[in-house]
């Protein structure tokens, strides 16, 4: 999960949305802060974690 500083506050973005929405992220000049691998975090764009593991 990537953490970005935005004009609306910090937002977590999953790997998939980070790739798909890269143009929007660059256009809005979101500043990358750091990555964290934590399945409890949810993406602010799609609401999902980075990966879904099946039991």
C-alpha positions in Angstrom: 0.0 0.0 0.0 1.4 3.4 -0.9 0.8 6.5 1.2 0.4 9.8 -0.6 0.1 13.3 0.7 -2.7 15.1 -1.1 -4.5 18.4 -0.9 -7.3 16.6 1.0 -5.0 14.9 3.5 -3.0 11.7 3.4 -4.4 8.8 1.3 -3.6 5.1 1.1 -3.5 3.8 -2.5 -3.3 0.1 -3.4 -0.7 -1.2 -5.9 -3.4 -1.8 -8.6 -5.0 1.7 -8.3 -1.5 3.2 -8.1 -0.7 1.7 -11.5 -4.1 2.3 -13.1 -4.5 5.9 -11.7 -0.8 7.0 -12.1 -1.7 9.7 -14.6 -4.3 11.2 -12.2 -1.8 11.0 -9.3 0.8 12.8 -11.3 -1.7 15.4 -12.6 -2.9 16.2 -9.1 0.8 16.3 -7.9 0.2 13.8 -5.0 3.5 13.4 -3.1 4.6 9.8 -2.4 5.5 9.4 1.3 6.2 5.6 1.9 5.0 2.0 1.4 3.5 -0.3 4.0 2.7 -4.0 3.7 -0.4 -4.3 6.0 -3.5 -6.2 5.0 -5.7 -4.1 7.4 -5.1 -1.0 5.2 -7.7 -0.2 2.6 -7.3 1.8 -0.6 -8.9 5.3 -0.6 -9.8 4.8 -4.3 -11.3 1.3 -4.5 -11.7 0.3 -0.8 -9.7 -3.0 -1.2 -6.4 -4.2 0.4 -3.3 -4.7 -1.8 -3.9 -8.5 -2.0 -6.7 -10.9 -1.1 -5.5 -14.2 0.2 -7.8 -17.2 0.0 -8.0 -19.4 3.2 
